[in-house]
Amino acid sequence: MAMNLLGRCAIKAIGLLGFVLIGSAIAQTSYPNKPVRFVVAYTPGGVVDNTARVVGERMAKGLGESIVIENRAGANGQIGAELVSRALPDGYVILLTSVGIAYRQHLVKLPYDPIKDFAPISLLAINPLMLVVNPKLQVKTLAELIAYAKQKPGGLRYGTSGTGGPSHLAGELFKSRAGIDMIHVPYKGDSAAVVDLLSGNLDLTVSSISATVPHIKGGKLVAISLMTEKRSPLLPDVPTTAEGGLPNLHADAWVGMLAPSGTPAPVLQKLQAAAVKALADPAVRDNLIAGGNLIVGNTPAQFTRFLSDESTKWGQVIEKAGIQVTE
C-alpha cells in the first residue's frame, strides 16, 4: 500500500513537471495571444497610473496584443496587490504598483505574502520625494534646515500625504538620519499638504516632484533636497541629500511591475524585454521625465533585490518611529 502511495505521488510529481515544462514551452512561443490586464494599485491620474498607461501603450505594440488598464486603488496598493496575488500565473494579469508593496506587511496583516506571492518583472521608474519649505522659513540648504530644526526641537511642522504613506516614512527617515525632531501633520494626499504649505500653515513637506514643481519654478516654494541618488532633469539645480551632507538617505515613490508567483520565466522575460524597450522610446521617456520620474528598467533579479532592500529599510523605520495605521 505504501508503495502504491509512493507510486501515485511520483506519477503526480512527474505530471506536474510535465505541465510546467509544456506550459513554459507554450508561453515562450505563443505568449501573448489575448489582451493583458495591467492592474494599477492606485487611482487614475497619479504617477503609477500615468506610467502604466504610457509604458503599457508602447508595450502593447511590441507584444502585439492590447493592454487593458484596470485601476484597483486602496490601502496604499493593498487592494490591487491582493487581486493579482490570486490571479492565474499565466502572464495575463500584471500588477503595477509602488513602494507600499515593499513595506505594507510591516504595518498591517496582509491576505497575501508580498515576497512569495509575486514574481518581480522590472522597476520601471523612480519618482523621487523631496524636502520642500515655505520661503518664510528662510532656509535654502539641507544643512540650514537641519540646523534650524536642532535649534527648535519639535518646532517644525511637516506635512505628508498621510500616515503610513511613503512621504511619512521618508520624513521619519530624515528625522532619524539628521538627528532632529519635527511634528508630523498627515493629509489625504500631496495636494492638500502643498496647499497648507503655500498658505504658511506648514513649515515644510515631504512630497513628490510632480506635486510641487510648478510652485518651485514660480518661486512660491523652495526645494531643499531630492531624497534620491541622482538629480532630476526636471529640477537640475536641486541637490540630492547626499550632496547636502546626508548620504544613503533615499526615499522614492517608484513604479514597478510584478506578476503572480509561478508565472513561467519565458513570460516574465518577454514582459521585461517589452518594458525596457518601451522605456527606451523617446516619447515615453519624455512623458515620464516631465512627470518628475527617473527612468530605470532593470531585470527581475535586480528588482527582487531592490524590493528586499526596500522592505528591510522601511521595516526598520516603521519599528523605530512606532508608526501605526488602522486597516
C-alpha positions as protocol buffer text, in pm:
chain_id: "A"
residue {
  index: 1
  type: MET
  ca { x: 0 y: 0 z: 0 }
}
residue {
  index: 2
  type: ALA
  ca { x: 289 y: 233 z: 88 }
}
residue {
  index: 3
  type: MET
  ca { x: 447 y: 154 z: -248 }
}
residue {
  index: 4
  type: ASN
  ca { x: 121 y: 234 z: -426 }
}
residue {
  index: 5
  type: LEU
  ca { x: 103 y: 569 z: -245 }
}
residue {
  index: 6
  type: LEU
  ca { x: 462 y: 648 z: -334 }
}
residue {
  index: 7
  type: GLY
  ca { x: 394 y: 547 z: -689 }
}
residue {
  index: 8
  type: ARG
  ca { x: 92 y: 773 z: -716 }
}
residue {
  index: 9
  type: CYS
  ca { x: 291 y: 1062 z: -568 }
}
residue {
  index: 10
  type: ALA
  ca { x: 572 y: 1002 z: -814 }
}
residue {
  index: 11
  type: ILE
  ca { x: 329 y: 997 z: -1106 }
}
residue {
  index: 12
  type: LYS
  ca { x: 168 y: 1320 z: -983 }
}
residue {
  index: 13
  type: ALA
  ca { x: 507 y: 1488 z: -949 }
}
residue {
  index: 14
  type: ILE
  ca { x: 606 y: 1379 z: -1298 }
}
residue {
  index: 15
  type: GLY
  ca { x: 274 y: 1507 z: -1430 }
}
residue {
  index: 16
  type: LEU
  ca { x: 321 y: 1845 z: -1266 }
}
residue {
  index: 17
  type: LEU
  ca { x: 674 y: 1871 z: -1401 }
}
residue {
  index: 18
  type: GLY
  ca { x: 545 y: 1790 z: -1747 }
}
residue {
  index: 19
  type: PHE
  ca { x: 275 y: 2054 z: -1712 }
}
residue {
  index: 20
  type: VAL
  ca { x: 532 y: 2318 z: -1610 }
}
residue {
  index: 21
  type: LEU
  ca { x: 764 y: 2227 z: -1898 }
}
residue {
  index: 22
  type: ILE
  ca { x: 484 y: 2225 z: -2153 }
}
residue {
  index: 23
  type: GLY
  ca { x: 340 y: 2548 z: -2011 }
}
residue {
  index: 24
  type: SER
  ca { x: 680 y: 2716 z: -2034 }
}
residue {
  index: 25
  type: ALA
  ca { x: 728 y: 2600 z: -2391 }
}
residue {
  index: 26
  type: ILE
  ca { x: 385 y: 2723 z: -2495 }
}
residue {
  index: 27
  type: ALA
  ca { x: 439 y: 3054 z: -2316 }
}
residue {
  index: 28
  type: GLN
  ca { x: 770 y: 3102 z: -2489 }
}
residue {
  index: 29
  type: THR
  ca { x: 627 y: 3050 z: -2836 }
}
residue {
  index: 30
  type: SER
  ca { x: 271 y: 3188 z: -2822 }
}
residue {
  index: 31
  type: TYR
  ca { x: 252 y: 3442 z: -2538 }
}
residue {
  index: 32
  type: PRO
  ca { x: 62 y: 3669 z: -2554 }
}
residue {
  index: 33
  type: ASN
  ca { x: -236 y: 3562 z: -2763 }
}
residue {
  index: 34
  type: LYS
  ca { x: -502 y: 3775 z: -2591 }
}
residue {
  index: 35
  type: PRO
  ca { x: -520 y: 4115 z: -2412 }
}
residue {
  index: 36
  type: VAL
  ca { x: -308 y: 4163 z: -2098 }
}
residue {
  index: 37
  type: ARG
  ca { x: -459 y: 4331 z: -1790 }
}
residue {
  index: 38
  type: PHE
  ca { x: -250 y: 4589 z: -1607 }
}
residue {
  index: 39
  type: VAL
  ca { x: -396 y: 4614 z: -1257 }
}
residue {
  index: 40
  type: VAL
  ca { x: -294 y: 4958 z: -1130 }
}
residue {
  index: 41
  type: ALA
  ca { x: -300 y: 4961 z: -750 }
}
residue {
  index: 42
  type: TYR
  ca { x: -354 y: 5339 z: -732 }
}
residue {
  index: 43
  type: THR
  ca { x: -606 y: 5597 z: -851 }
}
residue {
  index: 44
  type: PRO
  ca { x: -630 y: 5731 z: -1208 }
}
residue {
  index: 45
  type: GLY
  ca { x: -418 y: 6035 z: -1284 }
}
residue {
  index: 46
  type: GLY
  ca { x: -136 y: 5959 z: -1041 }
}
residue {
  index: 47
  type: VAL
  ca { x: 226 y: 5865 z: -1108 }
}
residue {
  index: 48
  type: VAL
  ca { x: 165 y: 5488 z: -1111 }
}
residue {
  index: 49
  type: ASP
  ca { x: -141 y: 5521 z: -1334 }
}
residue {
  index: 50
  type: ASN
  ca { x: 31 y: 5752 z: -1582 }
}
residue {
  index: 51
  type: THR
  ca { x: 336 y: 5526 z: -1601 }
}
residue {
  index: 52
  type: ALA
  ca { x: 117 y: 5220 z: -1657 }
}
residue {
  index: 53
  type: ARG
  ca { x: -72 y: 5388 z: -1940 }
}
residue {
  index: 54
  type: VAL
  ca { x: 229 y: 5541 z: -2117 }
}
residue {
  index: 55
  type: VAL
  ca { x: 450 y: 5234 z: -2087 }
}
residue {
  index: 56
  type: GLY
  ca { x: 159 y: 4996 z: -2147 }
}
residue {
  index: 57
  type: GLU
  ca { x: 63 y: 5163 z: -2474 }
}
residue {
  index: 58
  type: ARG
  ca { x: 416 y: 5119 z: -2609 }
}
residue {
  index: 59
  type: MET
  ca { x: 446 y: 4764 z: -2471 }
}
residue {
  index: 60
  type: ALA
  ca { x: 126 y: 4665 z: -2649 }
}
residue {
  index: 61
  type: LYS
  ca { x: 289 y: 4749 z: -2982 }
}
residue {
  index: 62
  type: GLY
  ca { x: 589 y: 4533 z: -2901 }
}
residue {
  index: 63
  type: LEU
  ca { x: 385 y: 4240 z: -2769 }
}
residue {
  index: 64
  type: GLY
  ca { x: 129 y: 4252 z: -3049 }
}
residue {
  index: 65
  type: GLU
  ca { x: -168 y: 4246 z: -2810 }
}
residue {
  index: 66
  type: SER
  ca { x: -367 y: 4520 z: -2640 }
}
residue {
  index: 67
  type: ILE
  ca { x: -307 y: 4610 z: -2275 }
}
residue {
  index: 68
  type: VAL
  ca { x: -612 y: 4696 z: -2064 }
}
residue {
  index: 69
  type: ILE
  ca { x: -568 y: 4928 z: -1766 }
}
residue {
  index: 70
  type: GLU
  ca { x: -774 y: 4844 z: -1457 }
}
residue {
  index: 71
  type: ASN
  ca { x: -747 y: 5073 z: -1152 }
}
residue {
  index: 72
  type: ARG
  ca { x: -791 y: 4893 z: -820 }
}
residue {
  index: 73
  type: ALA
  ca { x: -688 y: 5157 z: -568 }
}
residue {
  index: 74
  type: GLY
  ca { x: -697 y: 5148 z: -190 }
}
residue {
  index: 75
  type: ALA
  ca { x: -498 y: 5080 z: 128 }
}
residue {
  index: 76
  type: ASN
  ca { x: -171 y: 5206 z: -22 }
}
residue {
  index: 77
  type: GLY
  ca { x: -173 y: 4948 z: -301 }
}
residue {
  index: 78
  type: GLN
  ca { x: -306 y: 4656 z: -97 }
}
residue {
  index: 79
  type: ILE
  ca { x: -633 y: 4603 z: -285 }
}
residue {
  index: 80
  type: GLY
  ca { x: -472 y: 4579 z: -627 }
}
residue {
  index: 81
  type: ALA
  ca { x: -193 y: 4358 z: -495 }
}
residue {
  index: 82
  type: GLU
  ca { x: -440 y: 4114 z: -338 }
}
residue {
  index: 83
  type: LEU
  ca { x: -629 y: 4080 z: -667 }
}
residue {
  index: 84
  type: VAL
  ca { x: -313 y: 4000 z: -863 }
}
residue {
  index: 85
  type: SER
  ca { x: -179 y: 3763 z: -597 }
}
residue {
  index: 86
  type: ARG
  ca { x: -485 y: 3542 z: -657 }
}
residue {
  index: 87
  type: ALA
  ca { x: -474 y: 3557 z: -1037 }
}
residue {
  index: 88
  type: LEU
  ca { x: -364 y: 3273 z: -1261 }
}
residue {
  index: 89
  type: PRO
  ca { x: 14 y: 3285 z: -1316 }
}
residue {
  index: 90
  type: ASP
  ca { x: -16 y: 3296 z: -1694 }
}
residue {
  index: 91
  type: GLY
  ca { x: 109 y: 3648 z: -1765 }
}
residue {
  index: 92
  type: TYR
  ca { x: -230 y: 3800 z: -1843 }
}
residue {
  index: 93
  type: VAL
  ca { x: -282 y: 3980 z: -1510 }
}
residue {
  index: 94
  type: ILE
  ca { x: 5 y: 4210 z: -1413 }
}
residue {
  index: 95
  type: LEU
  ca { x: 42 y: 4440 z: -1112 }
}
residue {
  index: 96
  type: LEU
  ca { x: 160 y: 4800 z: -1146 }
}
residue {
  index: 97
  type: THR
  ca { x: 238 y: 4932 z: -801 }
}
residue {
  index: 98
  type: SER
  ca { x: 470 y: 5137 z: -584 }
}
residue {
  index: 99
  type: VAL
  ca { x: 672 y: 5128 z: -263 }
}
residue {
  index: 100
  type: GLY
  ca { x: 377 y: 5015 z: -48 }
}
residue {
  index: 101
  type: ILE
  ca { x: 423 y: 4659 z: -177 }
}
residue {
  index: 102
  type: ALA
  ca { x: 763 y: 4655 z: -2 }
}
residue {
  index: 103
  type: TYR
  ca { x: 657 y: 4771 z: 344 }
}
residue {
  index: 104
  type: ARG
  ca { x: 281 y: 4728 z: 391 }
}
residue {
  index: 105
  type: GLN
  ca { x: 338 y: 4396 z: 572 }
}
residue {
  index: 106
  type: HIS
  ca { x: 521 y: 4585 z: 849 }
}
residue {
  index: 107
  type: LEU
  ca { x: 208 y: 4789 z: 923 }
}
residue {
  index: 108
  type: VAL
  ca { x: -86 y: 4550 z: 886 }
}
residue {
  index: 109
  type: LYS
  ca { x: -164 y: 4182 z: 846 }
}
residue {
  index: 110
  type: LEU
  ca { x: -194 y: 4110 z: 475 }
}
residue {
  index: 111
  type: PRO
  ca { x: -406 y: 3846 z: 296 }
}
residue {
  index: 112
  type: TYR
  ca { x: -106 y: 3772 z: 73 }
}
residue {
  index: 113
  type: ASP
  ca { x: 271 y: 3737 z: 105 }
}
residue {
  index: 114
  type: PRO
  ca { x: 442 y: 4030 z: -72 }
}
residue {
  index: 115
  type: ILE
  ca { x: 751 y: 3818 z: -135 }
}
residue {
  index: 116
  type: LYS
  ca { x: 624 y: 3467 z: -205 }
}
residue {
  index: 117
  type: ASP
  ca { x: 308 y: 3558 z: -397 }
}
residue {
  index: 118
  type: PHE
  ca { x: 470 y: 3776 z: -666 }
}
residue {
  index: 119
  type: ALA
  ca { x: 729 y: 3744 z: -940 }
}
residue {
  index: 120
  type: PRO
  ca { x: 907 y: 4079 z: -995 }
}
residue {
  index: 121
  type: ILE
  ca { x: 940 y: 4183 z: -1360 }
}
residue {
  index: 122
  type: SER
  ca { x: 1103 y: 4527 z: -1361 }
}
residue {
  index: 123
  type: LEU
  ca { x: 1139 y: 4852 z: -1172 }
}
residue {
  index: 124
  type: LEU
  ca { x: 1015 y: 5095 z: -1435 }
}
residue {
  index: 125
  type: ALA
  ca { x: 1083 y: 5437 z: -1286 }
}
residue {
  index: 126
  type: ILE
  ca { x: 1173 y: 5621 z: -968 }
}
residue {
  index: 127
  type: ASN
  ca { x: 969 y: 5923 z: -866 }
}
residue {
  index: 128
  type: PRO
  ca { x: 1185 y: 6093 z: -602 }
}
residue {
  index: 129
  type: LEU
  ca { x: 1044 y: 6250 z: -291 }
}
residue {
  index: 130
  type: MET
  ca { x: 1191 y: 6580 z: -180 }
}
residue {
  index: 131
  type: LEU
  ca { x: 1204 y: 6825 z: 106 }
}
residue {
  index: 132
  type: VAL
  ca { x: 1022 y: 7149 z: 21 }
}
residue {
  index: 133
  type: VAL
  ca { x: 987 y: 7451 z: 250 }
}
residue {
  index: 134
  type: ASN
  ca { x: 788 y: 7772 z: 268 }
}
residue {
  index: 135
  type: PRO
  ca { x: 1014 y: 8071 z: 179 }
}
residue {
  index: 136
  type: LYS
  ca { x: 920 y: 8234 z: 512 }
}
residue {
  index: 137
  type: LEU
  ca { x: 1132 y: 7973 z: 687 }
}
residue {
  index: 138
  type: GLN
  ca { x: 1435 y: 8143 z: 531 }
}
residue {
  index: 139
  type: VAL
  ca { x: 1640 y: 7825 z: 479 }
}
residue {
  index: 140
  type: LYS
  ca { x: 1777 y: 7728 z: 140 }
}
residue {
  index: 141
  type: THR
  ca { x: 2000 y: 7426 z: 202 }
}
residue {
  index: 142
  type: LEU
  ca { x: 1974 y: 7093 z: 378 }
}
residue {
  index: 143
  type: ALA
  ca { x: 2239 y: 7200 z: 631 }
}
residue {
  index: 144
  type: GLU
  ca { x: 2043 y: 7515 z: 713 }
}
residue {
  index: 145
  type: LEU
  ca { x: 1720 y: 7318 z: 754 }
}
residue {
  index: 146
  type: ILE
  ca { x: 1884 y: 7069 z: 991 }
}
residue {
  index: 147
  type: ALA
  ca { x: 2048 y: 7348 z: 1192 }
}
residue {
  index: 148
  type: TYR
  ca { x: 1712 y: 7529 z: 1222 }
}
residue {
  index: 149
  type: ALA
  ca { x: 1539 y: 7210 z: 1337 }
}
residue {
  index: 150
  type: LYS
  ca { x: 1806 y: 7145 z: 1601 }
}
residue {
  index: 151
  type: GLN
  ca { x: 1767 y: 7497 z: 1737 }
}
residue {
  index: 152
  type: LYS
  ca { x: 1391 y: 7443 z: 1774 }
}
residue {
  index: 153
  type: PRO
  ca { x: 1326 y: 7075 z: 1863 }
}
residue {
  index: 154
  type: GLY
  ca { x: 968 y: 6991 z: 1776 }
}
residue {
  index: 155
  type: GLY
  ca { x: 917 y: 7339 z: 1638 }
}
residue {
  index: 156
  type: LEU
  ca { x: 881 y: 7243 z: 1272 }
}
residue {
  index: 157
  type: ARG
  ca { x: 557 y: 7107 z: 1127 }
}
residue {
  index: 158
  type: TYR
  ca { x: 600 y: 6883 z: 822 }
}
residue {
  index: 159
  type: GLY
  ca { x: 311 y: 6768 z: 607 }
}
residue {
  index: 160
  type: THR
  ca { x: 277 y: 6442 z: 415 }
}
residue {
  index: 161
  type: SER
  ca { x: 22 y: 6259 z: 202 }
}
residue {
  index: 162
  type: GLY
  ca { x: -89 y: 6051 z: 502 }
}
residue {
  index: 163
  type: THR
  ca { x: 10 y: 5837 z: 799 }
}
residue {
  index: 164
  type: GLY
  ca { x: 199 y: 5528 z: 691 }
}
residue {
  index: 165
  type: GLY
  ca { x: 243 y: 5657 z: 336 }
}
residue {
  index: 166
  type: PRO
  ca { x: 574 y: 5689 z: 151 }
}
residue {
  index: 167
  type: SER
  ca { x: 621 y: 6057 z: 237 }
}
residue {
  index: 168
  type: HIS
  ca { x: 555 y: 5992 z: 607 }
}
residue {
  index: 169
  type: LEU
  ca { x: 813 y: 5715 z: 616 }
}
residue {
  index: 170
  type: ALA
  ca { x: 1056 y: 5937 z: 426 }
}
residue {
  index: 171
  type: GLY
  ca { x: 1006 y: 6215 z: 681 }
}
residue {
  index: 172
  type: GLU
  ca { x: 1074 y: 5979 z: 969 }
}
residue {
  index: 173
  type: LEU
  ca { x: 1386 y: 5850 z: 793 }
}
residue {
  index: 174
  type: PHE
  ca { x: 1505 y: 6208 z: 750 }
}
residue {
  index: 175
  type: LYS
  ca { x: 1442 y: 6283 z: 1119 }
}
residue {
  index: 176
  type: SER
  ca { x: 1638 y: 5976 z: 1222 }
}
residue {
  index: 177
  type: ARG
  ca { x: 1937 y: 6032 z: 994 }
}
residue {
  index: 178
  type: ALA
  ca { x: 1956 y: 6406 z: 1069 }
}
residue {
  index: 179
  type: GLY
  ca { x: 1905 y: 6366 z: 1444 }
}
residue {
  index: 180
  type: ILE
  ca { x: 1617 y: 6612 z: 1459 }
}
residue {
  index: 181
  type: ASP
  ca { x: 1259 y: 6623 z: 1586 }
}
residue {
  index: 182
  type: MET
  ca { x: 964 y: 6753 z: 1384 }
}
residue {
  index: 183
  type: ILE
  ca { x: 586 y: 6730 z: 1417 }
}
residue {
  index: 184
  type: HIS
  ca { x: 413 y: 6518 z: 1154 }
}
residue {
  index: 185
  type: VAL
  ca { x: 91 y: 6654 z: 1003 }
}
residue {
  index: 186
  type: PRO
  ca { x: -85 y: 6395 z: 782 }
}
residue {
  index: 187
  type: TYR
  ca { x: -314 y: 6489 z: 494 }
}
residue {
  index: 188
  type: LYS
  ca { x: -522 y: 6298 z: 241 }
}
residue {
  index: 189
  type: GLY
  ca { x: -283 y: 6330 z: -50 }
}
residue {
  index: 190
  type: ASP
  ca { x: 5 y: 6553 z: -158 }
}
residue {
  index: 191
  type: SER
  ca { x: -214 y: 6833 z: -291 }
}
residue {
  index: 192
  type: ALA
  ca { x: -375 y: 6917 z: 43 }
}
residue {
  index: 193
  type: ALA
  ca { x: -37 y: 6932 z: 215 }
}
residue {
  index: 194
  type: VAL
  ca { x: 104 y: 7158 z: -56 }
}
residue {
  index: 195
  type: VAL
  ca { x: -193 y: 7396 z: -20 }
}
residue {
  index: 196
  type: ASP
  ca { x: -123 y: 7435 z: 351 }
}
residue {
  index: 197
  type: LEU
  ca { x: 248 y: 7478 z: 284 }
}
residue {
  index: 198
  type: LEU
  ca { x: 173 y: 7759 z: 41 }
}
residue {
  index: 199
  type: SER
  ca { x: -54 y: 7929 z: 295 }
}
residue {
  index: 200
  type: GLY
  ca { x: 208 y: 7906 z: 570 }
}
residue {
  index: 201
  type: ASN
  ca { x: 21 y: 7653 z: 787 }
}
residue {
  index: 202
  type: LEU
  ca { x: 316 y: 7416 z: 742 }
}
residue {
  index: 203
  type: ASP
  ca { x: 690 y: 7476 z: 751 }
}
residue {
  index: 204
  type: LEU
  ca { x: 781 y: 7201 z: 504 }
}
residue {
  index: 205
  type: THR
  ca { x: 654 y: 6896 z: 322 }
}
residue {
  index: 206
  type: VAL
  ca { x: 794 y: 6569 z: 202 }
}
residue {
  index: 207
  type: SER
  ca { x: 629 y: 6531 z: -136 }
}
residue {
  index: 208
  type: SER
  ca { x: 672 y: 6429 z: -496 }
}
residue {
  index: 209
  type: ILE
  ca { x: 826 y: 6648 z: -762 }
}
residue {
  index: 210
  type: SER
  ca { x: 505 y: 6648 z: -967 }
}
residue {
  index: 211
  type: ALA
  ca { x: 304 y: 6794 z: -677 }
}
residue {
  index: 212
  type: THR
  ca { x: 542 y: 7084 z: -611 }
}
residue {
  index: 213
  type: VAL
  ca { x: 741 y: 7170 z: -925 }
}
residue {
  index: 214
  type: PRO
  ca { x: 503 y: 7442 z: -1055 }
}
residue {
  index: 215
  type: HIS
  ca { x: 525 y: 7626 z: -722 }
}
residue {
  index: 216
  type: ILE
  ca { x: 902 y: 7581 z: -702 }
}
residue {
  index: 217
  type: LYS
  ca { x: 956 y: 7719 z: -1051 }
}
residue {
  index: 218
  type: GLY
  ca { x: 717 y: 8001 z: -969 }
}
residue {
  index: 219
  type: GLY
  ca { x: 919 y: 8096 z: -661 }
}
residue {
  index: 220
  type: LYS
  ca { x: 637 y: 8025 z: -415 }
}
residue {
  index: 221
  type: LEU
  ca { x: 816 y: 7728 z: -257 }
}
residue {
  index: 222
  type: VAL
  ca { x: 1182 y: 7639 z: -201 }
}
residue {
  index: 223
  type: ALA
  ca { x: 1313 y: 7294 z: -292 }
}
residue {
  index: 224
  type: ILE
  ca { x: 1576 y: 7194 z: -36 }
}
residue {
  index: 225
  type: SER
  ca { x: 1684 y: 6848 z: -145 }
}
residue {
  index: 226
  type: LEU
  ca { x: 1592 y: 6541 z: -350 }
}
residue {
  index: 227
  type: MET
  ca { x: 1583 y: 6224 z: -141 }
}
residue {
  index: 228
  type: THR
  ca { x: 1742 y: 6008 z: -410 }
}
residue {
  index: 229
  type: GLU
  ca { x: 2074 y: 5918 z: -574 }
}
residue {
  index: 230
  type: LYS
  ca { x: 2058 y: 6142 z: -881 }
}
residue {
  index: 231
  type: ARG
  ca { x: 1942 y: 6492 z: -960 }
}
residue {
  index: 232
  type: SER
  ca { x: 1622 y: 6529 z: -1158 }
}
residue {
  index: 233
  type: PRO
  ca { x: 1627 y: 6662 z: -1518 }
}
residue {
  index: 234
  type: LEU
  ca { x: 1311 y: 6850 z: -1420 }
}
residue {
  index: 235
  type: LEU
  ca { x: 1490 y: 7037 z: -1138 }
}
residue {
  index: 236
  type: PRO
  ca { x: 1860 y: 7013 z: -1226 }
}
residue {
  index: 237
  type: ASP
  ca { x: 1965 y: 7279 z: -974 }
}
residue {
  index: 238
  type: VAL
  ca { x: 1818 y: 7097 z: -673 }
}
residue {
  index: 239
  type: PRO
  ca { x: 2087 y: 6887 z: -497 }
}
residue {
  index: 240
  type: THR
  ca { x: 2041 y: 6538 z: -359 }
}
residue {
  index: 241
  type: THR
  ca { x: 2051 y: 6463 z: 12 }
}
residue {
  index: 242
  type: ALA
  ca { x: 2395 y: 6306 z: -36 }
}
residue {
  index: 243
  type: GLU
  ca { x: 2521 y: 6630 z: -187 }
}
residue {
  index: 244
  type: GLY
  ca { x: 2369 y: 6810 z: 111 }
}
residue {
  index: 245
  type: GLY
  ca { x: 2562 y: 6600 z: 362 }
}
residue {
  index: 246
  type: LEU
  ca { x: 2329 y: 6306 z: 432 }
}
residue {
  index: 247
  type: PRO
  ca { x: 2440 y: 6006 z: 223 }
}
residue {
  index: 248
  type: ASN
  ca { x: 2218 y: 5699 z: 179 }
}
residue {
  index: 249
  type: LEU
  ca { x: 1901 y: 5895 z: 251 }
}
residue {
  index: 250
  type: HIS
  ca { x: 1690 y: 5754 z: -31 }
}
residue {
  index: 251
  type: ALA
  ca { x: 1311 y: 5775 z: -35 }
}
residue {
  index: 252
  type: ASP
  ca { x: 1136 y: 5718 z: -364 }
}
residue {
  index: 253
  type: ALA
  ca { x: 777 y: 5672 z: -476 }
}
residue {
  index: 254
  type: TRP
  ca { x: 880 y: 5432 z: -750 }
}
residue {
  index: 255
  type: VAL
  ca { x: 672 y: 5236 z: -1004 }
}
residue {
  index: 256
  type: GLY
  ca { x: 725 y: 4862 z: -1051 }
}
residue {
  index: 257
  type: MET
  ca { x: 574 y: 4574 z: -1245 }
}
residue {
  index: 258
  type: LEU
  ca { x: 506 y: 4231 z: -1092 }
}
residue {
  index: 259
  type: ALA
  ca { x: 328 y: 3911 z: -1195 }
}
residue {
  index: 260
  type: PRO
  ca { x: 167 y: 3640 z: -980 }
}
residue {
  index: 261
  type: SER
  ca { x: 420 y: 3393 z: -839 }
}
residue {
  index: 262
  type: GLY
  ca { x: 460 y: 3090 z: -1063 }
}
residue {
  index: 263
  type: THR
  ca { x: 440 y: 3281 z: -1388 }
}
residue {
  index: 264
  type: PRO
  ca { x: 668 y: 3100 z: -1639 }
}
residue {
  index: 265
  type: ALA
  ca { x: 1014 y: 3252 z: -1677 }
}
residue {
  index: 266
  type: PRO
  ca { x: 978 y: 3298 z: -2056 }
}
residue {
  index: 267
  type: VAL
  ca { x: 667 y: 3511 z: -1996 }
}
residue {
  index: 268
  type: LEU
  ca { x: 846 y: 3723 z: -1739 }
}
residue {
  index: 269
  type: GLN
  ca { x: 1134 y: 3767 z: -1981 }
}
residue {
  index: 270
  type: LYS
  ca { x: 902 y: 3877 z: -2263 }
}
residue {
  index: 271
  type: LEU
  ca { x: 730 y: 4128 z: -2038 }
}
residue {
  index: 272
  type: GLN
  ca { x: 1058 y: 4264 z: -1904 }
}
residue {
  index: 273
  type: ALA
  ca { x: 1207 y: 4297 z: -2253 }
}
residue {
  index: 274
  type: ALA
  ca { x: 893 y: 4473 z: -2377 }
}
residue {
  index: 275
  type: ALA
  ca { x: 900 y: 4711 z: -2079 }
}
residue {
  index: 276
  type: VAL
  ca { x: 1267 y: 4801 z: -2128 }
}
residue {
  index: 277
  type: LYS
  ca { x: 1206 y: 4859 z: -2499 }
}
residue {
  index: 278
  type: ALA
  ca { x: 911 y: 5083 z: -2415 }
}
residue {
  index: 279
  type: LEU
  ca { x: 1118 y: 5284 z: -2168 }
}
residue {
  index: 280
  type: ALA
  ca { x: 1378 y: 5343 z: -2439 }
}
residue {
  index: 281
  type: ASP
  ca { x: 1119 y: 5507 z: -2665 }
}
residue {
  index: 282
  type: PRO
  ca { x: 1187 y: 5886 z: -2673 }
}
residue {
  index: 283
  type: ALA
  ca { x: 819 y: 5975 z: -2645 }
}
residue {
  index: 284
  type: VAL
  ca { x: 776 y: 5751 z: -2340 }
}
residue {
  index: 285
  type: ARG
  ca { x: 1092 y: 5886 z: -2177 }
}
residue {
  index: 286
  type: ASP
  ca { x: 990 y: 6247 z: -2235 }
}
residue {
  index: 287
  type: ASN
  ca { x: 647 y: 6187 z: -2086 }
}
residue {
  index: 288
  type: LEU
  ca { x: 781 y: 6017 z: -1773 }
}
residue {
  index: 289
  type: ILE
  ca { x: 1062 y: 6267 z: -1718 }
}
residue {
  index: 290
  type: ALA
  ca { x: 810 y: 6552 z: -1747 }
}
residue {
  index: 291
  type: GLY
  ca { x: 628 y: 6391 z: -1452 }
}
residue {
  index: 292
  type: GLY
  ca { x: 943 y: 6401 z: -1241 }
}
residue {
  index: 293
  type: ASN
  ca { x: 1047 y: 6039 z: -1297 }
}
residue {
  index: 294
  type: LEU
  ca { x: 1393 y: 5891 z: -1330 }
}
residue {
  index: 295
  type: ILE
  ca { x: 1388 y: 5606 z: -1586 }
}
residue {
  index: 296
  type: VAL
  ca { x: 1509 y: 5263 z: -1470 }
}
residue {
  index: 297
  type: GLY
  ca { x: 1400 y: 4940 z: -1644 }
}
residue {
  index: 298
  type: ASN
  ca { x: 1602 y: 4671 z: -1463 }
}
residue {
  index: 299
  type: THR
  ca { x: 1595 y: 4290 z: -1460 }
}
residue {
  index: 300
  type: PRO
  ca { x: 1371 y: 4063 z: -1246 }
}
residue {
  index: 301
  type: ALA
  ca { x: 1674 y: 3968 z: -1034 }
}
residue {
  index: 302
  type: GLN
  ca { x: 1770 y: 4332 z: -979 }
}
residue {
  index: 303
  type: PHE
  ca { x: 1412 y: 4428 z: -895 }
}
residue {
  index: 304
  type: THR
  ca { x: 1389 y: 4137 z: -650 }
}
residue {
  index: 305
  type: ARG
  ca { x: 1699 y: 4260 z: -463 }
}
residue {
  index: 306
  type: PHE
  ca { x: 1564 y: 4616 z: -470 }
}
residue {
  index: 307
  type: LEU
  ca { x: 1233 y: 4504 z: -313 }
}
residue {
  index: 308
  type: SER
  ca { x: 1417 y: 4314 z: -41 }
}
residue {
  index: 309
  type: ASP
  ca { x: 1630 y: 4617 z: 43 }
}
residue {
  index: 310
  type: GLU
  ca { x: 1325 y: 4844 z: 49 }
}
residue {
  index: 311
  type: SER
  ca { x: 1138 y: 4607 z: 280 }
}
residue {
  index: 312
  type: THR
  ca { x: 1429 y: 4592 z: 524 }
}
residue {
  index: 313
  type: LYS
  ca { x: 1485 y: 4970 z: 523 }
}
residue {
  index: 314
  type: TRP
  ca { x: 1123 y: 5071 z: 570 }
}
residue {
  index: 315
  type: GLY
  ca { x: 1057 y: 4795 z: 822 }
}
residue {
  index: 316
  type: GLN
  ca { x: 1331 y: 4942 z: 1041 }
}
residue {
  index: 317
  type: VAL
  ca { x: 1191 y: 5296 z: 1000 }
}
residue {
  index: 318
  type: ILE
  ca { x: 839 y: 5183 z: 1093 }
}
residue {
  index: 319
  type: GLU
  ca { x: 963 y: 4999 z: 1402 }
}
residue {
  index: 320
  type: LYS
  ca { x: 1187 y: 5281 z: 1524 }
}
residue {
  index: 321
  type: ALA
  ca { x: 924 y: 5551 z: 1471 }
}
residue {
  index: 322
  type: GLY
  ca { x: 643 y: 5335 z: 1612 }
}
residue {
  index: 323
  type: ILE
  ca { x: 423 y: 5407 z: 1311 }
}
residue {
  index: 324
  type: GLN
  ca { x: 77 y: 5253 z: 1332 }
}
residue {
  index: 325
  type: VAL
  ca { x: -215 y: 5262 z: 1090 }
}
residue {
  index: 326
  type: THR
  ca { x: -571 y: 5136 z: 1102 }
}
residue {
  index: 327
  type: GLU
  ca { x: -663 y: 4873 z: 845 }
}
